[in-house]
């Protein structure tokens, strides 16, 4: 058993030293640091309140090899203590039948008027979740309310 383990370790060390000597090990390590291919992701979330409307905008990135689609349906959660809990929709939310397409490697800025779907938000930390392609993506944002003078 010890002999087999020693042979295996010697073999692994040989291949690692070979990869290091040829520069391939550094290439492999750099690839591992990259974001995984084939993902849909979001970033750059911004929340703004103006004229009674609350608008969330963010960027959707399609890092997959395929076109992805999405629509206006999503879910909103608010952080209470340590858990995100669902925010109730208005009685008759204004969902449109719009569909959006995002080509491989592209990104789109997406904006949603939250007050079309939800009552005005109180101060807190929120998570907006929607399905893009077959992936559930989310963005976190905070709402602060200014005191009236």
C-alpha atoms as an extended CHARMM CRD file, in Angstrom:
* protein
*
       149  EXT
         1         1  UNK       CA              0.0000000000        0.0000000000        0.0000000000  PROA      1               0.0000000000
         2         2  UNK       CA              2.7750000000        2.4410000000        0.9360000000  PROA      2               0.0000000000
         3         3  UNK       CA              4.6210000000        1.5760000000       -2.2640000000  PROA      3               0.0000000000
         4         4  UNK       CA              1.5690000000        2.3540000000       -4.4480000000  PROA      4               0.0000000000
         5         5  UNK       CA              0.9920000000        5.6090000000       -2.6120000000  PROA      5               0.0000000000
         6         6  UNK       CA              4.6520000000        6.5350000000       -3.0770000000  PROA      6               0.0000000000
         7         7  UNK       CA              4.4500000000        5.7480000000       -6.8120000000  PROA      7               0.0000000000
         8         8  UNK       CA              1.2900000000        7.8100000000       -7.1690000000  PROA      8               0.0000000000
         9         9  UNK       CA              2.8470000000       10.7590000000       -5.3480000000  PROA      9               0.0000000000
        10        10  UNK       CA              5.9770000000       10.5250000000       -7.5210000000  PROA      10              0.0000000000
        11        11  UNK       CA              3.8410000000       10.4850000000      -10.6440000000  PROA      11              0.0000000000
        12        12  UNK       CA              1.8250000000       13.5260000000       -9.5250000000  PROA      12              0.0000000000
        13        13  UNK       CA              5.0090000000       15.4400000000       -8.6470000000  PROA      13              0.0000000000
        14        14  UNK       CA              6.4920000000       14.5540000000      -12.0300000000  PROA      14              0.0000000000
        15        15  UNK       CA              3.4740000000       15.9300000000      -13.9220000000  PROA      15              0.0000000000
        16        16  UNK       CA              3.2620000000       19.0760000000      -11.7860000000  PROA      16              0.0000000000
        17        17  UNK       CA              6.9700000000       19.7870000000      -12.3220000000  PROA      17              0.0000000000
        18        18  UNK       CA              6.5600000000       19.1720000000      -16.0670000000  PROA      18              0.0000000000
        19        19  UNK       CA              3.5820000000       21.5520000000      -16.2230000000  PROA      19              0.0000000000
        20        20  UNK       CA              5.5390000000       24.1320000000      -14.2160000000  PROA      20              0.0000000000
        21        21  UNK       CA              8.6310000000       23.8220000000      -16.4260000000  PROA      21              0.0000000000
        22        22  UNK       CA              6.6470000000       24.2950000000      -19.6320000000  PROA      22              0.0000000000
        23        23  UNK       CA              4.5920000000       27.2210000000      -18.2760000000  PROA      23              0.0000000000
        24        24  UNK       CA              1.3650000000       25.2440000000      -18.6000000000  PROA      24              0.0000000000
        25        25  UNK       CA              0.7660000000       25.2290000000      -14.8430000000  PROA      25              0.0000000000
        26        26  UNK       CA              0.5670000000       29.0350000000      -14.8140000000  PROA      26              0.0000000000
        27        27  UNK       CA             -1.9430000000       28.9550000000      -17.6950000000  PROA      27              0.0000000000
        28        28  UNK       CA             -4.0840000000       26.4120000000      -15.8520000000  PROA      28              0.0000000000
        29        29  UNK       CA             -4.0340000000       28.5020000000      -12.6630000000  PROA      29              0.0000000000
        30        30  UNK       CA             -5.0320000000       31.6420000000      -14.6040000000  PROA      30              0.0000000000
        31        31  UNK       CA             -7.9520000000       29.7880000000      -16.2130000000  PROA      31              0.0000000000
        32        32  UNK       CA             -9.1460000000       28.6600000000      -12.7820000000  PROA      32              0.0000000000
        33        33  UNK       CA             -9.2360000000       32.3010000000      -11.6210000000  PROA      33              0.0000000000
        34        34  UNK       CA            -11.5470000000       33.3130000000      -14.4890000000  PROA      34              0.0000000000
        35        35  UNK       CA            -15.3120000000       33.3630000000      -14.0700000000  PROA      35              0.0000000000
        36        36  UNK       CA            -16.8350000000       30.0740000000      -15.1570000000  PROA      36              0.0000000000
        37        37  UNK       CA            -17.9810000000       29.9930000000      -18.7640000000  PROA      37              0.0000000000
        38        38  UNK       CA            -21.6030000000       29.3860000000      -19.4730000000  PROA      38              0.0000000000
        39        39  UNK       CA            -23.1470000000       31.6330000000      -16.8360000000  PROA      39              0.0000000000
        40        40  UNK       CA            -25.6930000000       34.3930000000      -16.8120000000  PROA      40              0.0000000000
        41        41  UNK       CA            -24.9220000000       37.0390000000      -14.2060000000  PROA      41              0.0000000000
        42        42  UNK       CA            -25.9410000000       40.4980000000      -13.0390000000  PROA      42              0.0000000000
        43        43  UNK       CA            -24.1420000000       43.5200000000      -11.6460000000  PROA      43              0.0000000000
        44        44  UNK       CA            -24.2260000000       47.3170000000      -11.2800000000  PROA      44              0.0000000000
        45        45  UNK       CA            -27.5760000000       47.4910000000       -9.4610000000  PROA      45              0.0000000000
        46        46  UNK       CA            -28.9390000000       50.9910000000       -8.8900000000  PROA      46              0.0000000000
        47        47  UNK       CA            -32.1090000000       52.0030000000       -7.0500000000  PROA      47              0.0000000000
        48        48  UNK       CA            -33.7160000000       55.4170000000       -7.5190000000  PROA      48              0.0000000000
        49        49  UNK       CA            -36.9290000000       56.9840000000       -6.2300000000  PROA      49              0.0000000000
        50        50  UNK       CA            -38.3510000000       59.9510000000       -8.1350000000  PROA      50              0.0000000000
        51        51  UNK       CA            -41.8470000000       61.4090000000       -8.5460000000  PROA      51              0.0000000000
        52        52  UNK       CA            -43.4730000000       58.5590000000       -6.6400000000  PROA      52              0.0000000000
        53        53  UNK       CA            -41.7970000000       55.8650000000       -8.7450000000  PROA      53              0.0000000000
        54        54  UNK       CA            -39.1470000000       53.4600000000       -7.4810000000  PROA      54              0.0000000000
        55        55  UNK       CA            -36.8840000000       52.1390000000      -10.2080000000  PROA      55              0.0000000000
        56        56  UNK       CA            -34.2930000000       49.3660000000      -10.0370000000  PROA      56              0.0000000000
        57        57  UNK       CA            -31.8010000000       48.9930000000      -12.8530000000  PROA      57              0.0000000000
        58        58  UNK       CA            -28.9850000000       46.5150000000      -13.3580000000  PROA      58              0.0000000000
        59        59  UNK       CA            -26.9090000000       44.8900000000      -16.0850000000  PROA      59              0.0000000000
        60        60  UNK       CA            -27.5520000000       41.3310000000      -17.2580000000  PROA      60              0.0000000000
        61        61  UNK       CA            -24.5550000000       39.5420000000      -18.8300000000  PROA      61              0.0000000000
        62        62  UNK       CA            -24.9040000000       36.4710000000      -21.0360000000  PROA      62              0.0000000000
        63        63  UNK       CA            -21.6240000000       34.5700000000      -20.7410000000  PROA      63              0.0000000000
        64        64  UNK       CA            -23.1270000000       31.4370000000      -22.3050000000  PROA      64              0.0000000000
        65        65  UNK       CA            -22.7560000000       30.1360000000      -25.8430000000  PROA      65              0.0000000000
        66        66  UNK       CA            -26.5080000000       30.4560000000      -26.4470000000  PROA      66              0.0000000000
        67        67  UNK       CA            -29.1280000000       33.1800000000      -26.7730000000  PROA      67              0.0000000000
        68        68  UNK       CA            -31.1500000000       33.5880000000      -23.5850000000  PROA      68              0.0000000000
        69        69  UNK       CA            -34.6000000000       35.0550000000      -23.1020000000  PROA      69              0.0000000000
        70        70  UNK       CA            -36.3630000000       36.6220000000      -20.1580000000  PROA      70              0.0000000000
        71        71  UNK       CA            -39.5490000000       38.5130000000      -19.4050000000  PROA      71              0.0000000000
        72        72  UNK       CA            -40.8220000000       41.0280000000      -16.8550000000  PROA      72              0.0000000000
        73        73  UNK       CA            -41.8000000000       38.5080000000      -14.1800000000  PROA      73              0.0000000000
        74        74  UNK       CA            -39.6090000000       38.3860000000      -11.0800000000  PROA      74              0.0000000000
        75        75  UNK       CA            -39.7320000000       38.1870000000       -7.2860000000  PROA      75              0.0000000000
        76        76  UNK       CA            -38.7120000000       40.6870000000       -4.6420000000  PROA      76              0.0000000000
        77        77  UNK       CA            -37.4930000000       39.8240000000       -1.1560000000  PROA      77              0.0000000000
        78        78  UNK       CA            -36.6370000000       41.9560000000        1.8720000000  PROA      78              0.0000000000
        79        79  UNK       CA            -34.0450000000       41.0800000000        4.5040000000  PROA      79              0.0000000000
        80        80  UNK       CA            -35.6110000000       40.5750000000        7.9380000000  PROA      80              0.0000000000
        81        81  UNK       CA            -33.1260000000       39.6200000000       10.6450000000  PROA      81              0.0000000000
        82        82  UNK       CA            -31.0550000000       36.9980000000        8.7750000000  PROA      82              0.0000000000
        83        83  UNK       CA            -33.5170000000       35.8060000000        6.1160000000  PROA      83              0.0000000000
        84        84  UNK       CA            -34.8990000000       37.2130000000        2.8780000000  PROA      84              0.0000000000
        85        85  UNK       CA            -38.6980000000       37.0260000000        2.9030000000  PROA      85              0.0000000000
        86        86  UNK       CA            -41.0330000000       37.6580000000       -0.0760000000  PROA      86              0.0000000000
        87        87  UNK       CA            -42.5170000000       41.1100000000       -0.5940000000  PROA      87              0.0000000000
        88        88  UNK       CA            -46.2190000000       40.9470000000       -1.4420000000  PROA      88              0.0000000000
        89        89  UNK       CA            -47.2550000000       41.9740000000       -4.9450000000  PROA      89              0.0000000000
        90        90  UNK       CA            -49.9050000000       44.6130000000       -5.4980000000  PROA      90              0.0000000000
        91        91  UNK       CA            -53.3680000000       43.1840000000       -6.0350000000  PROA      91              0.0000000000
        92        92  UNK       CA            -53.2000000000       43.7240000000       -9.8160000000  PROA      92              0.0000000000
        93        93  UNK       CA            -49.5550000000       44.0190000000      -10.9060000000  PROA      93              0.0000000000
        94        94  UNK       CA            -48.9060000000       45.4140000000      -14.3690000000  PROA      94              0.0000000000
        95        95  UNK       CA            -46.9610000000       42.5240000000      -15.9470000000  PROA      95              0.0000000000
        96        96  UNK       CA            -46.4450000000       42.9750000000      -19.6550000000  PROA      96              0.0000000000
        97        97  UNK       CA            -46.0280000000       40.1350000000      -22.1050000000  PROA      97              0.0000000000
        98        98  UNK       CA            -42.6830000000       41.5340000000      -23.2610000000  PROA      98              0.0000000000
        99        99  UNK       CA            -39.8340000000       39.1130000000      -23.9160000000  PROA      99              0.0000000000
       100       100  UNK       CA            -36.2080000000       40.1190000000      -24.1310000000  PROA      100             0.0000000000
       101       101  UNK       CA            -33.3950000000       38.3640000000      -25.9840000000  PROA      101             0.0000000000
       102       102  UNK       CA            -29.7210000000       38.4550000000      -25.1480000000  PROA      102             0.0000000000
       103       103  UNK       CA            -27.1500000000       37.0890000000      -27.5860000000  PROA      103             0.0000000000
       104       104  UNK       CA            -24.1120000000       35.1020000000      -26.3870000000  PROA      104             0.0000000000
       105       105  UNK       CA            -21.4430000000       37.3990000000      -24.9490000000  PROA      105             0.0000000000
       106       106  UNK       CA            -23.7780000000       40.4160000000      -24.8400000000  PROA      106             0.0000000000
       107       107  UNK       CA            -25.0960000000       42.4500000000      -21.9460000000  PROA      107             0.0000000000
       108       108  UNK       CA            -28.1970000000       44.5910000000      -21.4660000000  PROA      108             0.0000000000
       109       109  UNK       CA            -29.1580000000       47.2280000000      -18.9680000000  PROA      109             0.0000000000
       110       110  UNK       CA            -32.5340000000       46.2570000000      -17.5060000000  PROA      110             0.0000000000
       111       111  UNK       CA            -34.7840000000       48.6490000000      -15.5890000000  PROA      111             0.0000000000
       112       112  UNK       CA            -37.9620000000       47.8390000000      -13.7130000000  PROA      112             0.0000000000
       113       113  UNK       CA            -40.3880000000       50.2630000000      -12.1130000000  PROA      113             0.0000000000
       114       114  UNK       CA            -40.9560000000       48.4610000000       -8.8390000000  PROA      114             0.0000000000
       115       115  UNK       CA            -43.9840000000       50.5910000000       -7.9730000000  PROA      115             0.0000000000
       116       116  UNK       CA            -45.8150000000       48.9530000000      -10.9230000000  PROA      116             0.0000000000
       117       117  UNK       CA            -45.6900000000       45.6840000000       -8.9700000000  PROA      117             0.0000000000
       118       118  UNK       CA            -45.1860000000       46.5540000000       -5.3010000000  PROA      118             0.0000000000
       119       119  UNK       CA            -46.2870000000       49.1780000000       -2.8040000000  PROA      119             0.0000000000
       120       120  UNK       CA            -43.5890000000       51.7800000000       -2.0170000000  PROA      120             0.0000000000
       121       121  UNK       CA            -40.6340000000       50.1090000000       -0.3310000000  PROA      121             0.0000000000
       122       122  UNK       CA            -39.6180000000       50.9130000000        3.2170000000  PROA      122             0.0000000000
       123       123  UNK       CA            -35.9750000000       51.3520000000        4.1870000000  PROA      123             0.0000000000
       124       124  UNK       CA            -34.0650000000       48.0600000000        4.0820000000  PROA      124             0.0000000000
       125       125  UNK       CA            -32.0170000000       45.6080000000        2.0570000000  PROA      125             0.0000000000
       126       126  UNK       CA            -33.7670000000       43.9040000000       -0.8420000000  PROA      126             0.0000000000
       127       127  UNK       CA            -33.0730000000       41.0890000000       -3.3070000000  PROA      127             0.0000000000
       128       128  UNK       CA            -34.6570000000       41.0860000000       -6.7780000000  PROA      128             0.0000000000
       129       129  UNK       CA            -34.7120000000       37.6370000000       -8.4170000000  PROA      129             0.0000000000
       130       130  UNK       CA            -35.6370000000       36.8030000000      -12.0020000000  PROA      130             0.0000000000
       131       131  UNK       CA            -35.0930000000       33.9380000000      -14.4140000000  PROA      131             0.0000000000
       132       132  UNK       CA            -32.8810000000       34.5970000000      -17.4240000000  PROA      132             0.0000000000
       133       133  UNK       CA            -32.7150000000       31.6050000000      -19.7340000000  PROA      133             0.0000000000
       134       134  UNK       CA            -32.6200000000       28.6700000000      -17.3290000000  PROA      134             0.0000000000
       135       135  UNK       CA            -30.7570000000       30.5870000000      -14.6310000000  PROA      135             0.0000000000
       136       136  UNK       CA            -32.1570000000       32.3930000000      -11.6050000000  PROA      136             0.0000000000
       137       137  UNK       CA            -30.1740000000       35.6100000000      -11.1940000000  PROA      137             0.0000000000
       138       138  UNK       CA            -30.4480000000       38.1470000000       -8.4210000000  PROA      138             0.0000000000
       139       139  UNK       CA            -29.3320000000       41.6130000000       -7.4320000000  PROA      139             0.0000000000
       140       140  UNK       CA            -29.2240000000       43.0360000000       -3.9370000000  PROA      140             0.0000000000
       141       141  UNK       CA            -29.8950000000       46.7100000000       -3.2790000000  PROA      141             0.0000000000
       142       142  UNK       CA            -30.7100000000       48.9730000000       -0.3620000000  PROA      142             0.0000000000
       143       143  UNK       CA            -33.4360000000       51.5150000000        0.1240000000  PROA      143             0.0000000000
       144       144  UNK       CA            -32.9300000000       54.4840000000        2.3960000000  PROA      144             0.0000000000
       145       145  UNK       CA            -35.6490000000       56.9790000000        3.1310000000  PROA      145             0.0000000000
       146       146  UNK       CA            -34.8020000000       60.6450000000        3.6610000000  PROA      146             0.0000000000
       147       147  UNK       CA            -36.4940000000       62.3740000000        6.5310000000  PROA      147             0.0000000000
       148       148  UNK       CA            -38.8940000000       65.1310000000        5.5990000000  PROA      148             0.0000000000
       149       149  UNK       CA            -38.0350000000       68.5130000000        7.1030000000  PROA      149             0.0000000000
